[in-house]
Amino acid sequence: MSGASPLLQAALADVAADIDRRFDALLEVPDDPRADLYRAMRHAAIGGGKRLRPMLVQATARLFAVDRDCAGRAGLAIECIHVYSLVHDDLPAMDDDDMRHGKPAAHKVFGEATAILAGDCLHALAFEVLADPDTHADPFVRAELIADLARASGPNGMAGGQMMDLEAEKSSFDLPTVTRLQAMKTGALIAASVEAGAILGRLPVEGRTSLRGYARDLGLAFQIADDILDVEGDQALAGKALRKDAAAGKETFLSLLGLDRAREQLRMLVDQAVAHLHGYGAEADVLRDIARFVMARDH
């Protein structure tokens, strides 16, 4: 993947293959009237995306020698939420996108009703996966994973950010409001991914400050990079429509800061994210590489 170090390229490829295998097993198509529902989920979930969120779970969990399968299941749950959000986000009532990850959006292939239900099911499956004892033997760990992902997905997290994003088409937002919007819409699931690794590692809440700082800065850096790519990126590489925010009249980091200041802010956030990991050694190199990749990525 362009912009990623060899270490991160190998790690991302490994996690992507693992997540595809897990989705393949989770979404086996039944021989009954639900078949298209499962086909729609498979269409949206398998073979697309950077798998950044499950990568963050694995990379954080590795700091605490967490079992790889446990981290893989937690990453799968978070990716279920991410994929469901994209399926719904692409609907005509939301962002109205025809393409996602270089292929037709789920509603273009299976219809809007089936796409809505596919998103609903992926949302539910996320919590079913986390509640399973196979994810972690300790029920208190499972409960904390569930509670944190629910917070990150709901009105104070991703869905709340999506609502603010819809309002952005009708209102003029200032920089603090756009920052809050993106911290919820994009940053909340990124933060939940890092938090999941710490929860699996049984790191006490008071010991998570540096990892939470890393996740916060990474989430904002990711969105600034996304805003820059939306203007400068290659639509074929992105696999989705670009330059829609400007057409909709939405304020973004780029429109509010300008390109030069946005790049400067991106660089500062990446440096801060890496600095938050100063207490860790080589075991955190993948996390550091993820931060640097966000600044260098081309899609």
N, C-alpha and C positions, 0 to 999 in steps of 0.2 A: 504494500500500500504506500503510495507516494507520500513522502514526508515523515514516515515512521522509521525508527531505527531498526536494524536487523533483529534486535531482541524483542522489540514490540511487534514487528511484523510476524515473527514466529508465534508470539503469544496470542495475538489477535486471530491468526489463522487457526490455532489450536482451539481457542474458545469458540470461534464461529462454527467450526466443525462439531464441537461438543453440543452447542446449543441446537444446531440443526438436528443432530441425532436425538436429542431430548424431545424436541417438538415432534419429530417423526413418530416417536414412541407414544407421546402423549395424545397425539391427534390422529390416531388410526381411524380410517374412514369406516363407519358401520354400514352394514347391509340393511338399511332401513330408511325411512323418509328424512332422517337427519343428515344424509350423506352430503348434500350441498353445503350444509352448515359447516361440517368438518373440512370440506374442500376449500371453502372460503377462508377458514382459519389457517389452513396449511398454505394457501396462496399468499396470505399476508405475512405469515410467520417464518416460513422456511426459505432460506437462500437470499436473504436481503439484509442490508444494514451493516453498520460497522461493529455491532455487538459491543459497543463501548461500555454499557452498563454492566453486563455480566463480566466483562474484562475487569472493571473496577472492583466488583465483588471478589473475584479470584485474586487479584493483585493485593487487595487489602487483607483478605483472609490468609494469604501466604505469610504476612508479617507475623501471624500468630500460630503458624503450623496447623491450620484448620484442614480437616479432611477435604480433599478435592471434590469428592462427590457431593458433600454437604454444600460447599460453596457453589457448585454447579447447579444444584437445585434452587438455591436462593437466587442465583443469577437468572435462571429460567423464569422464576416467578416475576422478577422485576421486568424482564423482557416481555412477558405476557402483558403487563400493564402498558409498557411502551408501545407494543404493537397494537394493542386495542386502541390506544389514543390516536395512533396514526390512521387506523381504519376509520374511526369516527371523524377525525380531523379532515380527511379527504372528502367527506360527504358534501353534497351540494349545499346543505344547510350550514356548513361550517366553512372550510377554506375552499371547497369546490375544486379539488385537484383530480385530474384524470390519470396521473402517473405517480408511481411510488417505487423507488429502488429499480428504476429502469423497466418496469412492467406496468400494465394497467392496474389502477387502484381496484381494491376488492369490489366496490360497488359497481364498477364498470363491467366486471366479469359476471358477478353473481346477483346484481340488483341491490337496491338500497336496503330493502327489508332484511335480506340475508346478511348484508354487511353489518347492519346495526346489531343483529343477533350474534354475529361472529365476534364483534367487539365486546358485547355483553358477556359472552362465554369466556373469552380470554381474560377478562377482568375477574370473573369468578374463579377460573382455574388458577390464577396467581395465588389466591388465598388457600385454595385446596392443596396446592403444592406445599406451601409453607406450613400448613397445619399437619401434614403427614409426618409421622415419627421418623421416616427415612431422611427428612431434611435435618433434623437434629434430635438426639435422644432426650434432651432436656425440654420439658414442656414450657418452662419459663423462657427459654431462649426462643422457642417457636412463637410464643405469645408476643414477645418483644419484636420479633421480625414482622409479625402480622400487624401489630399496632403501628410500627414505624412506616411500613409501606402504605397502610391505610391513610395515615396523615399526609404522606408525600403525594398520594394520588387524588385526594379530595379537595374540598373547597379552600383549604389553607395551603394547598400545594398545586399539583399540575392542573386539575380541573378549574380551580379558582383562577389560575394564570390564563387558562384558555378563555374563560369568561372575560377577563380583563382585555385579552387580545381581541375579542369580538367588539368590545366597547371602543377599542382603539381606532376602529374604522369610523366612529361617530364623534370622537373626542380628540382633542389635542393634548397629548401627555407630555409632561416634562421629564427630565432625566431621572429624578428619584422614582417617579411612577413607572417608567419603562424598566428601570433596574429592578424594582419590586416585581413587576409583571414577569420578567424573564427569570428571576430567582425562583419564582413559583412554577411557571410553565415548563422551563427547561431544567433549572437548577435543582428542583426538589427531587426528581428521580435520580439525578447524578449524586446528590447528597445521600439519598437512601441506599444507593449501591455501595458507597464507602461505609456508611453506617452498618449495613448488613454484614460486611466483612468483620467489623469491630464487634458486633453483637455475637456472631458465630465464634469469635475468638475470646469471648467473655471478658472483653476489655471494659472496666468500669466506666460509667458515664464521665466521671471526672478526668479520666485518662484519654478522652476522645477529642479534646480541644484542638490539638494540632491537625488531626485528620478532618475534623469539621471545617477548620479554616482552609485546608487544602481543597476540600470538596466545594466550598462556597466560591473560592476564587476560580476553580476549574470550571464550574457551571457558568459563571459570568463570562469567562474567557471563551468558552465554547460558543456562547450566543453572539458575542462580538465577532468572532471568526465567521459564524454563520451569516451574520448581517453583511460582512465584507464579501463573502462568497456569493451571497444573493445578488450583489451588484456586479462583481467581477468574475464570478465563476462560469464554468462551462456546463451548460444544461445537460449535455450528453453524459458528462462525468457525474453530475449530481443525481441524475436519474429521476428528476422531478422538475416542475416548473420553477423558474427563477424570476426575480424582479417583480413579484406580486405585491410585496409590502408597499413599495412606492406607488404602484398603480392604485392601491386601495387607500392611499393617503395616510398610512400608519407611520407614526414616529418610531424610529429605531435608533440604536446606538450610533449608527452611521449618519443618519439624518441629523441627529442632535449634536454629535461631536465633530463631524467631518472626517474624511478618510485618514488624514495624518494623525489626528488626536485619537481616533479609534484604534489605529495600529499601535500607538504609544500606550494606550490603556491596556490593550491586549497583551503586549509585551510585559507590562508591569504586573498584570494579574498572573501570568504564567510564572514569572520570577517569584512572586509571592507564594504561589501554590507550591513550587519546588522548595522554597525556604521553610515552609511549614513542616517539611519532612526531615529537617536537620537532625532530629533525634534518632532517626533510623539509618541503618547502613545500606549495604548493597541489596539487602532484601527488598528495599523500596525502589529499586531502579526502574521497575516497570511503571510504577506510579509516576515517577519523575518523567519518564519517557512519554507517558500519556499526556502530561501537561505540555510538554514541548511539541508533541504531535498536533495538539489542538491549534497551535500557532502556525504550523507548517502545512497542514492538510490542504488538499485541493478540491475536496468534495465532502 
